[in-house]
Amino acid sequence: MKFWATPYHYNLLKDQERLSAFYEAIKTKSRGVVFDLGSGSGIMSCFAAPYSDFIYSIEIHTRSAAYAAENLKGWKNIEVINSDVNGFNFTCKADVIICEMLDTALIDEEQVPVLNHALKYLNSGGVVIPAGVLNGAELVSMENPGLVYEDQAKINYRVLGSMVIYDSLLFKEKIIEEVEEDIVFHLKKSGKINALKLTTFTLLSEDLICGPTPMLNPPLFIPLDELYANKGDKVTVNLAYTMGGGLDSIQTKIKNIS
Ligand SMILES: C[S@@+](CC[C@H](N)C(=O)[O-])C[C@H]1O[C@@H](n2cnc3c(N)ncnc32)[C@H](O)[C@@H]1O
């Protein structure tokens, strides 16, 4: 099957691990009326089509929406709509919402604001795919500290303690976009702390979890004020950002060490 796609969506299509995780969840959960929000090339709508009555496939980017319409034209139960989901007035309710606007800790993409808008159009008993995310943080010592995703550069770093899961979100609930957490780390190694590493795990459904893949949530490094700490120390870091607010919204502060 030939699929038209922009270079970005083509890279998303090449990520087999991402696709197979979504395919499993969609095959199991899709039914009735489906909204595919941010449908890109239309791949998720294509997965859902055999299991659903009707799919509204909504994409903001005009050329991508045109490609999706071409890719999906063989399915009579899919309508592609070129629109911003935010503020879009749906004329019916959905049994399933598929929304893959994920990124690490949901900071730099619109997953949360889009779902906060769309949730009022989800039938009671309806499902969201993915169901949610878990966000974890580690304290690290980085060779050249900077705000960078792991897939953008070769990063040399040393992890100084165990990962702390500081946030757990379910997309069926309205989510407050502002995050502010005091995260307590127990150091397992001595060293120079100068960055946080954030890792996001995607809960596709209640029994299917997917870690970072090449095109899904690459770990994000966030620089911290430099501090030398010893094995056994307890370090509290305050981390704040706005989901959907972009990387500029990130603020960090080492609050105390004991
Ligand atoms: C990560 S891509 C996923 C594309 C496709 N669903 C897939 O999984 O391959 C996210 C898509 O959401 C679209 N998007 C972002 N914000 C949007 C919005 N407010 N309304 C509609 N589409 C949006 C982007 O243009 C992009 O195509």
The ligand as an SDF file (V2000), in Angstrom:
LIG
                    3D

 27 29  0  0  0  0  0  0  0  0999 V2000
    3.0810   13.5150   16.1250 C   0  0  0  0  0  0  0  0  0  0  0  0
    2.1400   13.9280   14.7080 S   0  0  0  0  0  0  0  0  0  0  0  0
    1.1750   12.4270   14.5770 C   0  0  0  0  0  0  0  0  0  0  0  0
    0.6230   12.1950   13.2080 C   0  0  0  0  0  0  0  0  0  0  0  0
   -0.1480   10.8910   13.0670 C   0  0  0  0  0  0  0  0  0  0  0  0
   -1.2950   10.8510   13.9570 N   0  0  0  0  0  0  0  0  0  0  0  0
    0.7420    9.7120   13.3610 C   0  0  0  0  0  0  0  0  0  0  0  0
    0.6140    9.1680   14.4540 O   0  0  0  0  0  0  0  0  0  0  0  0
    1.5820    9.3620   12.5220 O   0  0  0  0  0  0  0  0  0  0  0  0
    0.9980   15.1180   15.3370 C   0  0  0  0  0  0  0  0  0  0  0  0
    0.1180   15.7540   14.2890 C   0  0  0  0  0  0  0  0  0  0  0  0
   -0.7930   16.6240   14.9450 O   0  0  0  0  0  0  0  0  0  0  0  0
   -1.0050   17.7630   14.1250 C   0  0  0  0  0  0  0  0  0  0  0  0
   -1.5120   18.8370   15.0020 N   0  0  0  0  0  0  0  0  0  0  0  0
   -0.8050   19.5200   15.9430 C   0  0  0  0  0  0  0  0  0  0  0  0
   -1.6060   20.4150   16.5600 N   0  0  0  0  0  0  0  0  0  0  0  0
   -2.8430   20.2760   16.0080 C   0  0  0  0  0  0  0  0  0  0  0  0
   -4.0970   20.9060   16.2370 C   0  0  0  0  0  0  0  0  0  0  0  0
   -4.2210   21.8670   17.1710 N   0  0  0  0  0  0  0  0  0  0  0  0
   -5.1700   20.5290   15.4960 N   0  0  0  0  0  0  0  0  0  0  0  0
   -5.0440   19.5590   14.5490 C   0  0  0  0  0  0  0  0  0  0  0  0
   -3.8700   18.9260   14.2880 N   0  0  0  0  0  0  0  0  0  0  0  0
   -2.7880   19.2640   15.0090 C   0  0  0  0  0  0  0  0  0  0  0  0
    0.3720   18.0200   13.5160 C   0  0  0  0  0  0  0  0  0  0  0  0
    0.2870   18.8090   12.3310 O   0  0  0  0  0  0  0  0  0  0  0  0
    0.8530   16.5900   13.2560 C   0  0  0  0  0  0  0  0  0  0  0  0
    0.4750   16.1540   11.9810 O   0  0  0  0  0  0  0  0  0  0  0  0
  1  2  1  0
  2  3  1  0
  2 10  1  0
  3  4  1  0
  4  5  1  0
  5  6  1  0
  5  7  1  0
  7  8  2  0
  7  9  1  0
 10 11  1  0
 11 12  1  0
 11 26  1  0
 12 13  1  0
 13 14  1  0
 13 24  1  0
 14 15  1  0
 14 23  1  0
 15 16  2  0
 16 17  1  0
 17 18  1  0
 17 23  2  0
 18 19  1  0
 18 20  2  0
 20 21  1  0
 21 22  2  0
 22 23  1  0
 24 25  1  0
 24 26  1  0
 26 27  1  0
M  CHG  2   2   1   9  -1
M  END
$$$$
